[in-house]
Every structure is written in C-alpha cells, then in structure tokens.
Amino acid sequence: QVVNAVYWKGESLYKLKKYIEAQNTFTTFVEKYPDHDQAKQAKKRISKLAELIKDRETNAANELSDSDGRN
C-alpha cells in the first residue's frame, strides 16, 4: 500500500504543477521500487518533468531578459 501511495503522491504533485517535488517523489519511487509495475511509468514522468522544469526555467529567464531595459 505504501508503494502505491508514493506513486500517487508523485502524480498528484504533477497535476498540481509542483514539478520539482513530483520529480523528486518519482525518483524516490524508482530507486526504492525499481521492479514495481508502475516504475516504467514513473520513469516516463521523470523525463517529462525534466522537460517541463527546463521549459519553465527558460521561460522565466526569457521574461527576465525581456523586462530588462523596459523600465
């Protein structure tokens, strides 16, 4: 039961767009339960979350550079 709770915590964080927390949760899940049925899906989420986090950081950096010099 605990194993499922960890996985679904990651899914909940993903849906809430708490990407770093979700990525950490899925990483913990895969490390602790590598043979679990949902480990493959958790690995896919980790990859997707890495993209989303990178995109979010890029967008934030672009917004900062766009705002420079506008004032």
C-alpha positions in Angstrom: 0.0 0.0 0.0 2.8 2.4 0.8 4.3 1.9 -2.6 1.1 3.0 -4.3 0.8 6.0 -2.0 4.3 7.2 -3.1 3.5 6.8 -6.8 0.2 8.6 -6.4 1.8 11.4 -4.4 4.0 12.0 -7.4 1.0 12.0 -9.7 -0.8 14.5 -7.5 2.2 16.8 -7.4 2.5 16.5 -11.2 -1.2 17.5 -11.6 -0.7 20.4 -9.2 2.3 21.6 -11.4 4.7 21.1 -8.5 7.2 19.7 -10.9 10.4 19.6 -8.8 8.6 17.9 -5.9 6.9 15.5 -8.3 10.2 14.6 -9.9 11.8 14.0 -6.5 8.9 11.8 -5.5 9.1 9.7 -8.7 12.8 9.4 -8.4 12.5 8.1 -4.9 9.8 5.7 -6.1 12.0 4.3 -8.8 15.0 4.0 -6.5 13.0 2.2 -3.8 10.8 0.1 -6.0 12.5 -0.5 -9.4 10.6 -3.7 -10.1 7.2 -2.3 -9.4 4.6 -2.3 -12.2 4.4 1.5 -12.1 8.2 2.0 -12.2 8.2 2.3 -16.0 5.5 5.0 -15.9 7.4 6.8 -13.1 10.5 6.9 -15.3 8.5 8.4 -18.1 7.1 11.0 -15.7 10.7 11.9 -14.6 11.7 12.5 -18.2 8.6 14.6 -18.9 9.1 16.6 -15.7 12.8 17.3 -16.6 11.5 18.9 -19.9 8.8 20.8 -18.0 11.2 22.1 -15.4 13.7 23.1 -18.2 10.9 24.9 -20.1 9.8 26.7 -17.0 13.3 27.9 -16.3 13.8 29.0 -19.9 10.5 30.9 -19.8 11.4 32.6 -16.6 14.9 33.6 -17.9 13.3 35.0 -21.1 10.8 37.0 -19.1 13.6 38.5 -17.0 15.6 39.4 -20.1 12.5 40.9 -21.7 11.8 43.0 -18.7 15.4 44.4 -18.7 15.5 47.8 -20.2 11.8 48.3 -20.4 11.8 50.5 -17.3 
